[in-house]
Amino acid sequence: STDVFSWPAVDASDQLAYFHAAAPLGGNPGIGRLVVAPLATPDSTTTLATFPMQGASAFYVQPAFVRWLGNGRLVFLGLVDTPAQPCGSCNVLVRSGHDIFVADLSTAPATLAVVPGTLYATSVAAVPGNPDLIYYTLAGDSRILSRALAAGAVSTVHDFGPGVIVRDLSVGANRLAAIVGG
């Protein structure tokens, strides 16, 4: 079989979260799991969610941008596959962001909740030192947005201007980075 490991995230208490999917030799990964484990023993996992996963508004195929918020919570982007037909005889699946989730690990099993207002999100980042704040981007949008999770308040962190698309956000070392223009 082929094992796929992606989107690792380590918290301050040495907990590792990551996505793991397995496939038969030569095949595509089918079932995957978002898991958490001690960093010292990454195979001692607890499953937070199994993918594909049916949500209220979409069928999610995997998580992306898995990040620790702190206080036993994770944030991630749920990805969906959308069929496209770029030519008359070819069919492809386009993988893209759909909703941002917060996973609360203080419950068993973990509780997953969609963050309101994040439909068609393209990336999400946890803000170091503030477990209540996320930054995120939306499809076709020129802005980096922030959301206070408890209050629900949304504000613009930066606007790159008309006709500019921003995506693939990352935050660290008091810096904000993103792909701009495509």
C-alpha positions as CSV (number, residue, x, y, z in Angstrom):
1,S,0.0,0.0,0.0
2,T,0.9,3.7,-0.3
3,D,0.6,5.9,2.7
4,V,0.1,9.7,2.3
5,F,0.9,12.0,5.2
6,S,0.1,15.7,4.9
7,W,-0.6,19.0,6.8
8,P,1.4,18.3,9.9
9,A,1.0,20.8,12.8
10,V,2.7,20.6,16.3
11,D,1.4,22.5,19.3
12,A,3.3,23.8,22.3
13,S,2.6,20.6,24.3
14,D,4.2,18.4,21.6
15,Q,0.9,17.2,20.2
16,L,1.1,16.4,16.5
17,A,-2.0,16.7,14.2
18,Y,-1.8,15.4,10.6
19,F,-3.8,13.9,7.8
20,H,-3.1,10.3,6.9
21,A,-4.6,8.4,3.9
22,A,-3.7,5.0,2.6
23,A,-4.1,3.5,-0.9
24,P,-3.6,0.0,-2.4
25,L,-0.4,-0.2,-4.4
26,G,-0.8,1.8,-7.5
27,G,-4.2,3.1,-6.5
28,N,-5.5,6.4,-5.2
29,P,-6.0,7.1,-1.5
30,G,-9.6,6.3,-0.5
31,I,-10.3,6.7,3.2
32,G,-8.2,9.2,5.2
33,R,-8.1,10.4,8.8
34,L,-7.3,13.7,10.5
35,V,-5.5,12.4,13.6
36,V,-3.7,13.7,16.7
37,A,-0.8,11.9,18.5
38,P,2.0,12.7,20.8
39,L,5.0,13.9,18.9
40,A,7.2,11.3,20.5
41,T,4.9,8.5,19.3
42,P,3.2,9.7,16.1
43,D,1.7,6.3,15.4
44,S,-0.4,6.4,18.7
45,T,-3.2,8.3,17.0
46,T,-6.7,9.4,18.0
47,T,-8.9,10.0,15.0
48,L,-10.6,13.4,14.9
49,A,-12.4,13.0,11.6
50,T,-12.6,10.5,8.8
51,F,-12.5,11.6,5.1
52,P,-14.4,11.6,2.9
53,M,-16.8,13.3,5.3
54,Q,-20.4,14.4,4.7
55,G,-21.1,17.8,6.0
56,A,-24.3,19.9,6.1
57,S,-23.5,21.6,2.8
58,A,-20.7,19.6,1.2
59,F,-18.9,16.3,0.8
60,Y,-15.4,17.0,2.1
61,V,-12.6,14.8,0.7
62,Q,-9.7,15.9,3.0
63,P,-8.5,18.7,5.3
64,A,-5.9,21.3,4.4
65,F,-4.1,24.1,6.3
66,V,-4.3,22.1,9.6
67,R,-3.2,24.5,12.4
68,W,-3.4,24.5,16.2
69,L,-5.4,27.3,17.8
70,G,-4.3,26.3,21.3
71,N,-6.5,25.2,24.2
72,G,-7.0,21.8,22.6
73,R,-8.5,23.2,19.4
74,L,-7.5,22.9,15.7
75,V,-8.6,24.8,12.7
76,F,-8.5,23.5,9.1
77,L,-10.0,24.0,5.7
78,G,-12.3,21.3,4.3
79,L,-11.6,20.5,0.7
80,V,-14.1,19.4,-1.9
81,D,-13.8,17.9,-5.4
82,T,-15.8,19.5,-8.2
83,P,-16.1,17.9,-11.6
84,A,-14.9,19.9,-14.6
85,Q,-14.8,19.1,-18.3
86,P,-12.0,21.2,-19.8
87,C,-12.3,19.5,-23.2
88,G,-15.0,17.5,-24.9
89,S,-13.7,14.1,-23.9
90,C,-11.9,14.6,-20.6
91,N,-13.3,14.8,-17.1
92,V,-11.2,16.0,-14.2
93,L,-11.9,16.8,-10.5
94,V,-10.8,20.2,-9.3
95,R,-10.0,20.2,-5.6
96,S,-10.7,23.4,-3.7
97,G,-11.6,24.9,-0.3
98,H,-15.2,25.0,0.8
99,D,-15.5,25.7,4.6
100,I,-13.2,26.4,7.6
101,F,-13.7,24.1,10.5
102,V,-12.7,24.3,14.2
103,A,-12.1,20.9,15.9
104,D,-12.6,20.9,19.7
105,L,-10.6,18.0,21.2
106,S,-12.0,18.5,24.7
107,T,-14.9,16.3,23.7
108,A,-14.9,12.6,22.8
109,P,-15.2,12.3,19.9
110,A,-13.9,15.7,18.8
111,T,-16.6,18.2,17.9
112,L,-16.3,19.8,14.5
113,A,-18.0,23.1,13.7
114,V,-18.0,25.1,10.5
115,V,-16.9,28.7,11.0
116,P,-19.7,30.9,9.7
117,G,-18.9,33.1,6.7
118,T,-16.1,31.0,5.4
119,L,-17.8,29.4,2.3
120,Y,-15.3,29.0,-0.5
121,A,-12.3,29.7,1.8
122,T,-8.9,29.1,0.1
123,S,-6.7,29.1,3.2
124,V,-6.7,29.5,6.9
125,A,-4.0,30.4,9.5
126,A,-4.0,30.4,13.3
127,V,-2.6,33.6,14.8
128,P,0.2,32.7,17.3
129,G,-0.6,33.7,20.8
130,N,-4.3,34.3,20.2
131,P,-6.4,31.0,20.3
132,D,-9.5,33.0,19.4
133,L,-8.3,34.6,16.1
134,I,-7.9,33.2,12.6
135,Y,-6.8,34.8,9.3
136,Y,-8.3,33.4,6.1
137,T,-8.8,34.1,2.4
138,L,-11.8,33.5,0.2
139,A,-12.0,32.4,-3.5
140,G,-11.7,35.4,-5.9
141,D,-11.2,37.9,-3.1
142,S,-8.4,40.4,-2.7
143,R,-8.5,40.5,1.1
144,I,-7.0,38.7,4.0
145,L,-9.7,38.5,6.6
146,S,-9.6,38.0,10.4
147,R,-12.3,36.5,12.5
148,A,-12.6,36.5,16.3
149,L,-14.1,33.0,16.8
150,A,-16.0,33.7,20.1
151,A,-17.4,37.1,19.1
152,G,-17.8,36.3,15.3
153,A,-16.3,39.7,14.4
154,V,-14.8,39.9,11.0
155,S,-12.3,42.5,9.8
156,T,-10.0,43.1,6.9
157,V,-6.3,42.6,7.7
158,H,-5.1,43.7,4.3
159,D,-6.7,44.4,0.9
160,F,-4.5,44.0,-2.2
161,G,-7.0,45.9,-4.4
162,P,-9.4,45.3,-7.3
163,G,-8.6,42.4,-9.6
164,V,-6.0,40.8,-7.3
165,I,-6.6,37.3,-5.8
166,V,-4.9,36.3,-2.6
167,R,-4.6,32.7,-1.3
168,D,-2.4,30.2,0.6
169,L,-2.0,32.2,3.8
170,S,0.7,31.5,6.4
171,V,1.4,33.3,9.7
172,G,4.5,33.0,11.9
173,A,7.3,35.0,13.5
174,N,5.2,38.1,13.5
175,R,4.9,37.9,9.7
176,L,2.1,37.3,7.3
177,A,2.7,35.6,3.9
178,A,0.4,34.7,1.1
179,I,0.3,34.0,-2.6
180,V,-1.0,37.1,-4.4
181,G,-2.1,37.3,-8.0
182,G,-3.1,33.8,-8.9
